[in-house]
Amino acid sequence: MREVLADLSLVAAKDLRIEFRSRVLANQVAPFALLVLVLFGVALDADQRTLRSFAPGLFWVAVLLCALLAVQRSVAVERADDAVVGLRLSGMSPSALFLGKATAVLVQLLVLEVLLTGGIIVLYRSSVEDVALLVLTGLTAGVAVAAAGTLYGAMAAGLGVRETLLPILLLPVLAPVLIGATRAFDDALGAAAVDGWAWLVLLAGLAVVLTLVGALAYRVLVED
Amino acid sequence: MSVVELRGVVAVLGRFPALAGLDLTVAAGETVLVQGPNGGGKSTLLRLCAGLVVPTRGEARVLGFDLVVERHAVRRRVGLLGHATGLYDDLTVAENVIFWARAAGLGRAAEARANWALGRLGLDGPLADQAVRTVSAGQRRRTSLAALAVRRPDLWLLDEPHAGLDQEGRDVVDDLIGEAVAAGATVIVSSHELDRVRRLSPRVVTLAGGTLVGDRLGVVRDA
């Protein structure tokens, strides 16, 4: 277990250091996320009340679009100069590798979620009515998205399909996460009268299942 | 003891047999040069010995492990220098070598071992703190070799290790191979630079069409 944690932190720290140096998140993904929020607002041409009621769904659609970019980047880092071969020869546990890469994607998603939360408060005049539910939903849905994204990113790379196919593979899998996270945010932002905590439980289940499946399946995808 | 034992090995990549009934034995501590025309199976042989290509038919054992069922055990004990350098562009030279040392499970010894490898390959000093994307192709190749050397593998698999290196770099690679063999490692080198590699290796095997068509000891077969 100690070895898995050491490898996990090694891979996550490496990916985050690369992201920090390349500034892809700060210079490309974050502006893209804010642009999506602005474009949604312009396209809907709605009053503040309508935007507030749509804000949870728009927030999570923006997160998923940014997650696609983060996952593609995470895969490309290993494929660019065949570093993935070195990882296969390193003896590192594939589960630790999966968890490390998913953790790095999760950290990036959490940064984007904070930014997007600020975005919907400023642009859509949303107000946070349940901070705990908002934070836990962001974290739990982030885990589910990062786990599924890391798994399907490796799957797409292993199949040799073009990276443009990743959204087609990944987004259907993430549909339940999108629904659950939107409903929980509806409650946390006071946009609709639903039981957000019940949806959070569903999200937690999805996060656990996707993480376990990813950790187990990654060996097949990366090693063989 | 044989480190590599291949008998009638066939390896099909896509639709085509990259290795077509290859027989090869390499003894522990031996240095072997693999030569042959492009597409002859040299790189596939190295990847097979690294446990990255699974034999379709035949018997294949490396370091005593069966390559079909125990290739994961093989991978931890070999070092492969391929055509790609396997480095991260946005990390520095030193960070790359330290990462691969830690990934190999060296733990606290990783940094000291990485510093040794960086010095050995002439990558210490200011160069160590440069991002890999900013260094020359030769320095990149040296960094890749340092990342391999830091693991001190039992079997070194080197695909064109002198490519892109200047004279000093080539000499360093030769010295490194000599030191690895002196320490008990086995080395298989694929190279087109016969004159240089022959100085390292008393044994030269030739691959063509995925089969062994000759070796320096006089065993010559039909292609």
Interface residues (C-beta under 8 A of the other chain):
Chain A: E3 A6 D7 L10 K14 R17 I18 R21 S22 V77 A80 D81 D82 A83 V85 G86 L87 R88 L89 S90 G91 M92 E223 D224
Chain B: A50 G51 L52 V54 H72 R75 R76 V78 G79 L80 G82 A84 T85 G86 L87 Y88 D89 D90 L91 E95 F99 W100 R102 A103 A104 G105 G107 A131 A147
